[in-house]
Amino acid sequence: MNMMENSKTKNIFTAIALSLVLASCKAPMATVIKDEVKENIPQNFNQDEQQDANNNSGTTPWRQFFTDPNLVTLIETALKNNQELLITLQEIEIAKSGVLAKKGRLTPTVSAGIGAGLKKAGRYTSEGAGDATTEIEPGKEMPDPLGNFEAGLNASWEIDIWKKLRTEKESAVAHYLSTVEGKNFVLSNLIEEVADNYYELLALDNQLDIIQQYIKLQQRALEISKIQKEAAAATELAVKKFEAELAKSKAAEYTIRQQITEKENQINALLGRYPQPIVRTKENFMSTIPPTVYTGIPSQLLANRPDIKQAELELKASKLDVEAARKEFYPSLEISATLGLEAFKPSYLVKMPESIAYNLAGELAGPLINKSAIKANFQTADAKQVQALYEYDKTILNAYLDVANLMSKVKNIDQYYQLKSQETKALDQSIDIANQLFRNSRADYLEVLLNQRDALDAKMELIEAKQKQLSTVVDIYKSLGGGWK
């Protein structure tokens, strides 16, 4: 009879287990979208030109790319002190802890503890009646109320039969690696910002020199106009016009000085320090030749740009999250065990083997009826996976467009700089001619003023063109994935 009952019980448990498996295995499928942006990336940045895959400036270490020692020193300081970079490093530590947490779920959890309690059962209950007629030892009745003292180990372990926990750990690892790439992207952006602001500061220094030279020129022109007025060769109007132009130039000088102060402080902020002078050499700025940039081929962006690799790893993590969420529909197997000493008096704890107590149990459980919560989790993970794919595609597309636009800008800004140089030389010559004619009363003062203003504007624009030349090369270097190595 006992054998028949045991067989029936076993069949019941088997049927329950099978029903759990069958009911739980009806898990939804993840959305599958073709990654057309990555598959259809062009062979070249410019269809009219062929790029060499063996030459790519994005792989050049930043210390070799930047040759100005003052700029190199600024970048080194920024890499040590920049707050945004330091915040990103802490994000890496947080992601690393997430990996350890997921890894810990793969191993059994073991805890130790002690406990004490007191219980009084009703006399007219089965438990109370049983205790009243039970002797602990011959002639020694069961205590009432009954104490309980215990000490031992507790263990629990979820068996990863569907590799759900391993999938969660792999997702955490992918997210951790994405934060590392995120840090590299912050490095690349930081170096670009420091370099761009440094060149803008040098441009302001040179513009300040130009405006100061222009002020001296205006002062000489004003003196000449006064002399000519005394000689009745010019009018009071000419004198006032030159005075006004001189005052305007001096006001412009203070505007540039303020811009220099703000730019210095902007660089200091990137370097994570309080305002202080920025060490630089402005004399060679206009003669600085930008380094030649080699773009390689577009597919190399996938391996060189940290933001693309970060987006790719986040896409991988999101796919693993979907897989883990799908496995939540499957039943889980948990094993729990306890081993320790238990007695109603502390003195009995040392009496072994009588005080030894243990328990071992296994539980197979899975969702049957109400699955709304895990369905919602799966749908959320699936939507995030699709979102991550779109983010990955957008990052690739923007990277390609960045390089293509900057390549065109490099060519156009070079041509612009050459023409501005020609304009500046011609206007410098016209200033000398106009001044000579004005001294000989053969030119009107307005011609002198207009020539001087045009020359000033041209020189200012030429300095800006040089700054854009240098900054554009830095920007394309960063867009190719350079700056973080």
Helices and strands as residue ranges (DSSP letters): H 2-24, H 36-39, G 57-59, H 62-65, H 69-81, H 83-104, E 109-119, H 126-132, E 135-137, E 140-141, E 146-159, H 164-230, H 236-270, G 298-300, H 301-304, H 306-326, G 327-329, E 332-343, G 346-350, E 356-365, H 372-439, H 445-479
